[in-house]
């Protein structure tokens, strides 16, 4: 197995492999990854077999003597295609350990891609982490997902919110007005947590221009005024709620309730398998945000785990 460090001249080859892979999403595309390249020291790897064919990618960045897969992404596993065998994946990991050790790396922090994002089963890496790397599970975040082919019924408080929203005359529409939604989002995050969104308005507009089919904004309006909404990331199988927020008026009117009723029970996302609400953890996964989780479970979301592993290389 030959491993090289990614360089910008490999972007087309990288992106082509991601598009045809069995577990990659548009987040692994370099046009997405590199929007914040100034914040990270990239250490992404490309794996070639003995016939010089590209067979795997690892999106990663380096911090001192550790590499992370990748701190700027929600997940960042070994990306493979549907031709790869489990034996080859084991070879990828064995070769990677040798390569990283020779480059002064002492530790790998590896964020596995949850199975719902796989186009084909792709958990060979989990087996390799266990058998080749003696990896340790160091973090397990809980997300909430809905199988869209047979969603559960909303709980009564969510249905009550929908009825209130209908009485208030609220509408759900797709929108290109990111500015109004970002004002609502930033106001809420600053008031609750004293932070800004991970993405600035300019960054999300840039990403939307690069991935117009994968990034969509749906807003709830009252008399044509946006009072809430959600930014969706659409991958092959999954619709992920990257951001959800409502103004104070929207919260009182049931804006979020009618928003997800219209999204889940319409043809807006009918071609996808899951709606993933994202994580409900704080304090590096050890504290569960009960209120946030209650809202997601009220819509029918049930647990999917986002796992992070640590590999200590000096053992090898």
N, C-alpha and C positions, 0 to 999 in steps of 0.2 A: 504494500500500500504506500503510495507516494502522497505526502501532504504538503501543500503550499499555503502560505498566508495570502489572503485575499488582497488584491490591489485593484485600483479603479479601472484599469484596462480590462479586467475580467468581468465587468458589470453585466455586459450582455449575456455572457455564458452563465453567470450566476442567476440572472433573472429568468432566463429560458429554462434552467433546471428547476427553479422554484415553481414556475407555472405548470410544469409537467409532473411535479412531485406528488407523492401520496399523502404528505402531511404538512406541506408548506402553505402559507397564506400570503396575502398581499403585504402583510407587515414585514415579511422576510425579503421582499423585493428591495433592492438597493435604493430605489427612488423613494421608498418610505424610510428605510433605515437611516439613510444619509441626510435626512432633513435636519437632524440634530448631531451630525458627525463631529461638530466642534466641541461637544460636551464629553465625548468618549474617545479613548485611545483604541481604535478598532484592532481586533485580533481575530477576525473571522478566518475560518479554515476551509479549504477545499480538498476533497479526498479523491484520488485517482487510483483505479485498479491497475493490475500488471499489464493491461492492454492500453493504458493511458486514457481510459474512459472515466469521465466524471461520475462518481457514484454517491457522493454525499457532500453536504455543506453544514458548517456549524457557525451560525451568527454569534459573534462573541466580541467582548472588549476586555482590555487588560487594565488591572489596577495593581501596581507594584508587582508582587510575585503570584498574583491570582488572576485567573480569567473567569469571566461571567458570561453566561449565554442567554440573553444579552441584557444589560441593565436598562437599556432604553426600550425594551420590548416586554410585553406581558408574558411571553413565552419564547423559547429559542432552542429547541431540541436539534439533534442531528436530523437534517432534512434529507430524505431519500426518495427514490422512485419505486414503482411497483415491481421492478425487475430484481431488486436487491434481495439477497437471502439473509437469513439470520446469521449464518456463518460469516458472511462478508461484513455485517455490522460488527460482529465480535472483532474481526480483523481491524476495522476502522478504529475501534476503541483501544485495542492493544497498541496499534501504531500511534494513535494520538497521545497515549501516555508517554511513549518513548520520545515523540516529537516535543511535547511540552516540557518534559524533564530536561531535554537537551537545550531548551530555550530559557531555562531558569524559572519555570513555572512550578510552584509548590502546591497549588490548590485549584480545583475547578468547582465553580458553583453553577449547577446545571438545572435549568427550569424546563421541565417536561411539558410538551404540548398536550393538553387534555384530549382524551380520545374522541370527543364529539367533533373536533376540528379535523380529524383524519378522513381523507377520501377513501382510503383503504386501511385495514388494520396496520398499525405502524408502531407497535410497542417493543420491537426488537431492542431498542435502546435501553429500555427498562431492564431487560434481561442482561444486557451487557454491563450496565451499571452495577448490577448485583454480582455477576459472576466474574467479570474481568476487573472491575474497578473497586470492588468492595465498598461501594458508595454508601453514604449514610443519609437517610431522610432527615433534613434539617428544618423543613418548613412545609406546612400543608394548609393552604388557604381554601376556604369553602366558597364556591360560587353557587348560583341557583339557575337551573336551566329548565326549559319547557320543551318537551317533544311536540312539535307542531302538528304532527299527524293525529295525536290524541291528547290534547291539552286537558288538564284538570279544570273543574269548575272553580270560578273565583269564589272566595269567601264572601259572606254577607256584607261586611264593611266595604269591600271593593265594589260590590254590586250596588250598594247604597250610594257610593260616590258617583257611579256611572249615572244613576237616576238623577242625582242632583245636577250633574254636568249637563244632562239632556234638558233639564228644566231651565238651566241658565243659558241654553242655546249655544253651547261650545261646539266647535268644529275641529277636526283633525285634518291637517293638510301637509303635504310635502312642501318644503320651503328652501329657498336659497338665501334667506335673510339670516346669516350666521351672527351678524352683529347684535340683533335684538336678543337672540337666545343667549349669546355670550354675556350680555349685560346681566341677564337673570342668573346665569350660572355663576359668574364671578361674584355677584352680590351675595348669593347663598353660601358659597364656599368661604368667602371672607368672614361672613357673620358667624358661621358654625365652627369653622376650623382655623380661621386666620390664614388661609392659603389661597393661591390662585390655581386655576386648572393646569394640568400637566402641559397642555398645548395652549399657546397664545392664539388669539383670533387670527393673526397673520399666518401662523403655522398651520392651523386647521384649514384655512382657505387655500393655502399652498397645496396641502395634501389632497384636498377635495379636487383641485384642478388636475392633479396627477392621477387620481383614482376616482373619477366621477361616478363609476358604476358601483364602487365599493363603499363609498361614504355618503350617507344620506341623512338629512335632517328632517324630522317630522315635528311640527309644532301644533299646539292647541291654541286656538284663537277665540276671543270673545269680542264680538262686534269688530272683527278683523284685526284686533290687537293681540299679539302673542303674549300668552300668560304662562306658558310652559312648553316643554318639549323633550325630545331625546335625540342624541346623535348616534346613528347606527353604523357599525362596521359590518359589512356583508362579505363573508367568505363563501367558499363553495357550499358548505353544509350549514353554517351557523350565522345567525344575526346576533351581533353582540352590541349591547347597550353601552357605548363608550361613556356617555354622559346622560344623566337624567336630572331635570331641574324644573321647578315651577316657582312663579312669583307668589307673594303672600296671597294675592287675589286668587291665583290659580289653585293654591293649596286649599282654600276655603270652598272652591267651586268644584272640586273633584277632577281637576285637569289631568292628573297622572292616571287616574282610574279610567277615564274615557280614552286617554291616549293609548294605553295598552290593550284595552278592549278592542279598539278599532284596528290596531296593528295585528294582534294575535288572531282575531276572528274575521279577518278579511283576506283578500287575495294579495295584499301588499307584500307579504313575505311567504306566500304559499309554496314557493319552490324550494324552501329551505327545510332542514330537518329539525333544527333547534333554535330557540331564542335563549341566549345566555345573558343573564342580568349582571354577571361579574361578581367580584368578591365582596364579602361582607365582614372583612376582618380589619382589626386595628392592632397596633403594637406588635408589628412583625408576626401577625397571624394568631397570637395567643388570646386576644380579646375578640369576642364575637359581638358585632353590632346588632343587638337583638331587634331594635326597631327597624333597621334597614332590612334585616333578614325577614322579619314579619311581613313587611310590605311585599317583598319578592315572592315569598311562599303564599301570600294571599292571592297572587295572580296564578298560582299553580307551579311555581318554580320549585325544583327539588335538587338535592346536592350533587355537584360535580366538583372534584378536588383539583386544585392546581398545586402540584408537588415540586419541591426544590430539593436537590441532592447536593451533597458535598463529597468530593473525592480528594484525598490527600495523596499527592503524587510521590512524596519521598518514601512511601512504603514499597515502591516498586523498583 
